Amino acid sequence: MAGLFFRAASAALAVSGASLLFFSCASAQIPFEAEARRNNEAIRAYQEGQRLEAAGKYEEALAVYADALPYAQTHDAALYKRGRLACLCGDWELAEAAFTLLLQDDPENTSVRQSLAYVYCQGGREAEGLEAYRALHEEKPHDELIFQGYIKALKLNGLDEEAQEAEAEFDRLFPHLMSK
């Protein structure tokens, strides 16, 4: 009889131990699960921003891209998209903030520096825009887009004679793009 009691107690203990293990496993997280969940949320937010942007819903996309900023995997791309969309919406302060943050991590990034020069010119800070475009043009005198931005910045600053000289040089360097 004692053996039967012992076996029954052992079985009860095994069942309660198994249920305890089941409940503790159900609430426990797999290592890196929380990080994977955050990364998935960031990717979903970034993809939703892209969808909204493609639909022309720039203000909504700006807000959604902000949700992707805290995550390393999507931070820089979302920040660049926010700067670009801010330009399209005419929010020059937000655009400048986004591009300035990107330049903190990569101060030599030509594309971001060019975007910031554009923001300065469009945001009413033409002299700063010209200075930024001039520096880019001196570094990369054969870059067509930088050269075009430089010419526009010269014109914005009322430097028409210098702009005409730059246009003549542009036409010599890039005859297939001659301005009309």
Stockholm file with secondary structure:
# STOCKHOLM 1.0

chainA/1-180         MAGLFFRAASAALAVSGASLLFFSCASAQIPFEAEARRNNEAIRAYQEGQRLEAAGKYEEALAVYADALPYAQTHDAALYKRGRLACLCGDWELAEAAFTLLLQDDPENTSVRQSLAYVYCQGGREAEGLEAYRALHEEKPHDELIFQGYIKALKLNGLDEEAQEAEAEFDRLFPHLMSK
#=GR chainA/1-180 SS CHHHHHHHHHHHHHHHHHHHHHHHHHHSCCTTHHHHHHHHHHHHHHHHHHHHHHTTCHHHHHHHHHHTTTSTTTHHHHHHHHHHHHHHHTCHHHHHHHHHHHHHHCTTCHHHHHHHHHHHHHTTCHHHHHHHHHHHHHHCTTCHHHHHHHHHHHHHTTCHHHHHHHHHHHHHHCGGGCCC
#=GC SS_cons         CHHHHHHHHHHHHHHHHHHHHHHHHHHSCCTTHHHHHHHHHHHHHHHHHHHHHHTTCHHHHHHHHHHTTTSTTTHHHHHHHHHHHHHHHTCHHHHHHHHHHHHHHCTTCHHHHHHHHHHHHHTTCHHHHHHHHHHHHHHCTTCHHHHHHHHHHHHHTTCHHHHHHHHHHHHHHCGGGCCC
//
